[in-house]
Amino acid sequence: MTEKEIKKIVKVTVEEVHKHKLKPAKNPFQLTELYLSQYKNMEESIQIKLDTIKELREDIPGPKSPTLVQDVVKGGKVENKSQLERREEVINHLVKEVEELSALKLQIEKVMDKYRADKDFRIIQERFFNRKTFDEIGDMFGIDESTVRRRKTRIVKEMSEILFPLCAEMPPKVRLDYAE
């Protein structure tokens, strides 16, 4: 894999992050809503990252002399890194992201399993997974829109209390809008 291909992969990843960049959640409730709304995309995101890791690992050259490329940054220079070193950094970063995203997905699944028996869980499914409006959900169940909002808020609040038992801090490593 050439340096241009690596840069292309990094560029696509950065564009994906900016495309899906969301306002940082301010509290556990908002963060829980964010996680629920992004839940369906998590598996696809994990698979894309795993495929990228596989492609990068399969294309690693042998003990050939790697090409050294000088990095120039405003205000000075940084150490020279070979393509192999850069590729390993990208792979390590992607592996870390996959682990964090997988752990987050597992947490969300466990919390959702606890609420699957709740009569109002269908509201969560329709709102966050099927992207229905409160009015549409109310029409489906024959209840008022304000009742739908109240029930959704109750379940999301309870879920957030389980996901984030210490409300003082949000977990820094599992934020979907996290950028390094």
Contacts in CASP RR format, 6 or more apart in sequence:
PFRMAT RR
TARGET T0000
AUTHOR 0000-0000-0000
METHOD contacts of the structure
MODEL  1
MTEKEIKKIVKVTVEEVHKHKLKPAKNPFQLTELYLSQYKNMEESIQIKL
DTIKELREDIPGPKSPTLVQDVVKGGKVENKSQLERREEVINHLVKEVEE
LSALKLQIEKVMDKYRADKDFRIIQERFFNRKTFDEIGDMFGIDESTVRR
RKTRIVKEMSEILFPLCAEMPPKVRLDYAE
1 55 0 8 1.000
1 56 0 8 1.000
1 59 0 8 1.000
1 83 0 8 1.000
1 87 0 8 1.000
2 83 0 8 1.000
3 67 0 8 1.000
3 69 0 8 1.000
3 83 0 8 1.000
3 86 0 8 1.000
6 56 0 8 1.000
6 83 0 8 1.000
6 86 0 8 1.000
6 87 0 8 1.000
6 90 0 8 1.000
9 52 0 8 1.000
9 56 0 8 1.000
9 90 0 8 1.000
10 90 0 8 1.000
13 52 0 8 1.000
17 179 0 8 1.000
20 176 0 8 1.000
21 177 0 8 1.000
21 179 0 8 1.000
22 34 0 8 1.000
22 176 0 8 1.000
22 177 0 8 1.000
23 177 0 8 1.000
24 175 0 8 1.000
24 177 0 8 1.000
25 31 0 8 1.000
25 33 0 8 1.000
25 34 0 8 1.000
25 170 0 8 1.000
25 175 0 8 1.000
25 177 0 8 1.000
27 167 0 8 1.000
27 170 0 8 1.000
28 160 0 8 1.000
28 161 0 8 1.000
28 163 0 8 1.000
28 164 0 8 1.000
28 167 0 8 1.000
28 170 0 8 1.000
29 156 0 8 1.000
29 157 0 8 1.000
29 160 0 8 1.000
31 160 0 8 1.000
31 163 0 8 1.000
31 164 0 8 1.000
31 170 0 8 1.000
31 175 0 8 1.000
32 156 0 8 1.000
32 159 0 8 1.000
32 160 0 8 1.000
32 163 0 8 1.000
32 164 0 8 1.000
33 128 0 8 1.000
33 156 0 8 1.000
34 176 0 8 1.000
34 177 0 8 1.000
35 104 0 8 1.000
35 108 0 8 1.000
35 163 0 8 1.000
35 176 0 8 1.000
36 108 0 8 1.000
36 124 0 8 1.000
36 128 0 8 1.000
36 129 0 8 1.000
36 156 0 8 1.000
36 159 0 8 1.000
37 128 0 8 1.000
38 176 0 8 1.000
39 105 0 8 1.000
39 108 0 8 1.000
39 128 0 8 1.000
39 129 0 8 1.000
40 129 0 8 1.000
42 101 0 8 1.000
42 104 0 8 1.000
42 105 0 8 1.000
42 108 0 8 1.000
43 105 0 8 1.000
45 101 0 8 1.000
46 98 0 8 1.000
46 101 0 8 1.000
46 102 0 8 1.000
46 105 0 8 1.000
49 94 0 8 1.000
49 97 0 8 1.000
49 98 0 8 1.000
49 101 0 8 1.000
50 98 0 8 1.000
52 94 0 8 1.000
53 91 0 8 1.000
53 94 0 8 1.000
53 95 0 8 1.000
53 98 0 8 1.000
56 87 0 8 1.000
56 90 0 8 1.000
56 91 0 8 1.000
56 94 0 8 1.000
57 91 0 8 1.000
59 87 0 8 1.000
60 84 0 8 1.000
60 87 0 8 1.000
61 84 0 8 1.000
66 82 0 8 1.000
66 83 0 8 1.000
66 84 0 8 1.000
66 85 0 8 1.000
67 82 0 8 1.000
67 83 0 8 1.000
68 80 0 8 1.000
68 81 0 8 1.000
68 82 0 8 1.000
69 80 0 8 1.000
69 81 0 8 1.000
69 82 0 8 1.000
69 83 0 8 1.000
70 77 0 8 1.000
70 80 0 8 1.000
71 77 0 8 1.000
71 78 0 8 1.000
71 79 0 8 1.000
71 80 0 8 1.000
71 81 0 8 1.000
81 89 0 8 1.000
93 180 0 8 1.000
100 173 0 8 1.000
100 174 0 8 1.000
101 174 0 8 1.000
103 174 0 8 1.000
104 174 0 8 1.000
107 163 0 8 1.000
107 174 0 8 1.000
108 163 0 8 1.000
111 159 0 8 1.000
111 162 0 8 1.000
111 163 0 8 1.000
112 121 0 8 1.000
112 124 0 8 1.000
112 159 0 8 1.000
114 162 0 8 1.000
115 121 0 8 1.000
115 124 0 8 1.000
115 155 0 8 1.000
115 158 0 8 1.000
115 159 0 8 1.000
118 155 0 8 1.000
120 151 0 8 1.000
120 152 0 8 1.000
120 154 0 8 1.000
120 155 0 8 1.000
121 155 0 8 1.000
122 141 0 8 1.000
123 137 0 8 1.000
123 141 0 8 1.000
123 148 0 8 1.000
123 151 0 8 1.000
123 152 0 8 1.000
123 155 0 8 1.000
124 152 0 8 1.000
124 155 0 8 1.000
124 156 0 8 1.000
126 132 0 8 1.000
126 136 0 8 1.000
126 137 0 8 1.000
126 140 0 8 1.000
127 134 0 8 1.000
127 137 0 8 1.000
127 152 0 8 1.000
132 140 0 8 1.000
134 145 0 8 1.000
134 148 0 8 1.000
134 149 0 8 1.000
134 152 0 8 1.000
135 145 0 8 1.000
137 148 0 8 1.000
138 144 0 8 1.000
138 145 0 8 1.000
138 147 0 8 1.000
138 148 0 8 1.000
141 148 0 8 1.000
161 167 0 8 1.000
164 170 0 8 1.000
164 171 0 8 1.000
172 178 0 8 1.000
END
